[in-house]
Amino acid sequence: MDSSEHESEAGSKRKKATILAVSFSLLMATILLILILLWYKRKKKKLKHREDFELPLFPLATITRATNNFSLNNKIGEGGFGPVYKGVLEEGQEIAVKRRSRTSMQGLDEYTNEVIYIAKLQHRNLVKLLGCCIQGEEKMLIYEYMPNNSLDSYIFDQTKNKLLDWPKRFHIINGIARGLLYLHQDSRLRIIHRDLKASNVLLDIEMNPKISDFGMARSVTGNEMGAKTRKVVGTHGYMSPEYAVDGMFSVKSDVFSFGVLVLEIVSGKKNRGFSHQDHNLNLLGHAWKLYKEDRSLELADEQLAYSCNISQVLRSIQVGLLCVQQHPNDRPSMFTVVQMLANESLLPKAKEPGFFTERNVYDEGKSGSQTRSSKNEVTITLLDPR
């Protein structure tokens, strides 16, 4: 082969090697640049989250010492997220520590959800989130400590419910209403709680109510009333018909839950599991029956006999029934609810409530029919979720 051909082939190989080297270098530089951009974006997102949270991060060691290493003696409750412990910080401040259980069905989404929403909410009728603790597998939320625990521990307890006279109960009803009004209308974010119930209302030393547990909350923007979800969350007995059946939630879903809660506070009875010797209606059905017969005062807890303001009790029952009406458009807004509770103006007539049910319990002694029914079977006037 001619020497010029050798030189030409060698030059071609060098040129190819140079092109490959440059291409590889460019590829590596591009990959490195992408990695740097991703790292920067992630870091910026974390910083933005911290700015959004505006919350201190507690070291795990601090929380461990405060709760005496999560001692059973310090445990004050447990929910879907996990156990709750009472703690005392070194400076003497009492705290409640909500610690995510490893077996909890509520994960990082619910944890982040609660931190984002409640960190931006400040109202005397909402529980205050002091900070959080994230270290390894540990995820905790640090709240102000509520010495009187939750509302359900009082109104459904045959001994402790005596401590809640009518003025205290009416004060609690009004406080919950103002807290919801803030969430729906006056807060930086328009929040739909989606899990309002007696166990999610905490009581401070002066028995002021504070709405808690925002793990299921959702925000809506502008004039948006609500949304639809495939995953229905909440508690049976408090969920509105449109939410339980179709997954449609809105501020009016919270209004329904509030109405149930009002009737529970007045009566001292749970909506779910309610029983009466004269019929098989649930609490909403019982309240509606008494209302139609102009006997609403009979719904009131017998513990209120010596402390009740009759006009306030009757007004609260009617407001509760207005809040649990079947159609969302028939329910008042929380702004209207607060006004109705605060003055003596004439209230509109309530319509039949949603989930107005009657249990069909078979009594063999009174019927010759061979049809059997268990005590768990329900005849539904509208619809009853399980």
Sequence and secondary structure as in RCSB ss.txt:
>XXXX:A:sequence
MDSSEHESEAGSKRKKATILAVSFSLLMATILLILILLWYKRKKKKLKHREDFELPLFPLATITRATNNFSLNNK
IGEGGFGPVYKGVLEEGQEIAVKRRSRTSMQGLDEYTNEVIYIAKLQHRNLVKLLGCCIQGEEKMLIYEYMPNNS
LDSYIFDQTKNKLLDWPKRFHIINGIARGLLYLHQDSRLRIIHRDLKASNVLLDIEMNPKISDFGMARSVTGNEM
GAKTRKVVGTHGYMSPEYAVDGMFSVKSDVFSFGVLVLEIVSGKKNRGFSHQDHNLNLLGHAWKLYKEDRSLELA
DEQLAYSCNISQVLRSIQVGLLCVQQHPNDRPSMFTVVQMLANESLLPKAKEPGFFTERNVYDEGKSGSQTRSSK
NEVTITLLDPR
>XXXX:A:secstr
  HHHHHHHHHHHHHHHHHHHHHHHHHHHHHHHHHHHHHHHHHHHHHHHHHHH   B  HHHHHHHTTTT GGGE
EEE SS EEEEEE TTS EEEEEE  TT S  HHHHHHHHHHHHT   TTB  EEEEEEETTEEEEEEE  TT B
THHHHT TTGGGG  HHHHHHHHHHHHHHHHIIIIISSSEEE S   GGGEEE TT  EEE   TT EEE TT  
EEE SS  S TTTS HHHHHH EEEHHHHHHHHHHHHHHHHHS  STT  BTTB B HHHHHHHHHHTT GGGGS
 GGGTTT  HHHHHHHHHHHHHHTBSSGGGS  HHHHHHHHHS         BTT EE     GGG        T
T  EESS    
